[in-house]
Amino acid sequence: MLKTYHAGGLQQVTARLVSEFSAVSHSRVERCVSDTWRCAEHLGFEATPGLVERVAREHLQAMVKSEPPSGLGSALHPRTAGHDRLS
């Protein structure tokens, strides 16, 4: 049977990641931690706070790195009509 950790473990992980990822909203970090926890349990892993923190950190780093700098992404590449046509 899987070992379930109390909500305090989730709160501690969330608090550490919120302070580490100040550019990401608290609710987004909290959702990431919660989703990671559920995913690990669903896959049959022992969802320890350490495992969840490491996986959630990797996911948050990927989210931060994939965002366009200062909202310039849409200004640099405006969408034009028919931009996705091959001909």
N, C-alpha and C positions, 0 to 999 in steps of 0.2 A: 504494500500500500504506500502511496505517495505521502511524504511528510509535508504538511501544510504549515507555513510560517504565518504568524499573526500580522495584522495590519501595520504594526509598528515597524516591521522590517521593510515594508513598502514605503512607509513614510520617511524612514531614514535614507533609503536609496534615493527617493525623490528629492529630498532636501540636499543631498550631496550633489546630485546632477543639476539641480536648479542653480546652485551656486557656481558650478563649473560652466554651465551653458547659459550665461546671462542674456544672450541674444535670442534665446528661445523662451516663449511664454511658459509660465508655471503650469498652466493647464495642459500644454502640449507635452511637456516633460512628464507630467503625471500620467497622461494617457499612454505615452511610450512605455513607461515602467509597467503600468498595468497590463498593457497588451503583451509585452515581453514575458511577464510572469505567466499569463494565461497560455501563451503559445508554448512555453517550455513545458508546462504541465500537460498540455494537450499532446505534445510529442513524446511524453513519457519520461522526461528528464526530471530530476529532483530540482525543483525551482528554488534554489537557495538564494538568499539576498546577494551573495557574491556573483553568482552566475548571472542573475537578472541585471545587476549593475553593469557587468562587463558587456553584455549583449546590448543593453539599452544605450550605453555610452557609444558603442560602435554605430548604432543606428542614428543617434543624435549627431555624431560627427559627420556622418554621411549627409544628413539633412542640412546641416550648416554649410558644408562644402558645396552642396548642389544649388544653393540659393544664389541668384544673381547679385553682384555687389551693388549695394545701395539702390536697388530698384532700377538699375540701368539696363537690365536685360531687355525690357520691352522697348526702351528708347533706342537701343543699338540695333535691334532687329524687328522693325515694324512689320506687321502682317499686311500683305497686299492681296488684293483680290486675285484668285487663281494661283497663289504661290505654291500650292502643292500639286499642280498639274504637271504631267510629264511632257506634254506636247506644247 
